[in-house]
Amino acid sequence: MIIAGIDMGMENVKVVIMENGQIRGRGKNLSGGAKRASAAEKALEEALKEAGMGKDKLEKIIATGKGKFDLPFADRCVSEAVTTAHAAKLLCPEATTAVDAGADETVVVTLGTNKLVDEMAINEKCAAGPGIFLRTIARRLELTMEEMNELPPVKPEGPRVNDGCVVFAETDALSLLNWGASPKDIAAAATDAAAVRVCTAINDITGTKLNCAVLFGGLAKNAAFVNALQHYAKLNFVIPDEAEYAGAIGAACAGVNA
């Protein structure tokens, strides 16, 4: 069976083409705002090109993410908790917990023995997710995302920014700049705050299935964020090579039995 999985995030759309459980192609594009459908079409075309097949070969198109209901050509829409769990089952079969730290939200699920999802939690501290939070701070500090990825751990005596609201965090960052703090020290504090926010969602899980945790989402590629998150969560995360495309992979997996 050949299925396209589309993860329609607030910032990026990711697409994978899967055939019998194997990834054949990938595509990525900016989500497009009001033009989400056309942005997803372009990412789908890119994935199909890499897979070496036409759209007529697709048997199903399954969508997930915040913009999933904006795709009229999708055959089915699936919740982010379900796709996160499906991706974990495929990419890390031994996983007991999966954390997806994306641009717009954090989703945490524990995997059930006799059911797909045992428990789930979503970030509640702010409407903006950790990815948007850090990109906003980077823009304010005129740092590239590559520079954000390479930040050292926050200094014990270093500056701090609000971990509950992007607006308050921006205000803190600007105030700290005016007081002479270095942009990288402020960025390290923001990265620390983002990790605290994600850890809050992890702590909402009441079970004890944290012996093998897998990390998904764009922030899984940010070494500074991962180090901070592992410090606060006291976990060593498994990070698959396809972590950024986990939502799309999970959507395609969900379509197999749909």
ABEGO torsion letter per residue (X at the ends): XBBBBBBBBAABBBBBBBBGGBBABBBBBBAGEAAAAAAAAAAAAAAAAAAGBBAAABABBBBBEAAAAABAABABBBBAAAAAAAAAAAABAABABBBBBBAABBBBBBBBAABABABBBBBAABABBAAAAAAAAAAAAGBBAAAAAABBBBBAABBBBBAABAAAAAAAAAAAAAAGBBAAAAAAAAAAAAAAAAAAAAAABABABAABBBBBEAAAABAAAAAAAAAAAGBBBBBBAAAAAAAAAAAAAAAAAX
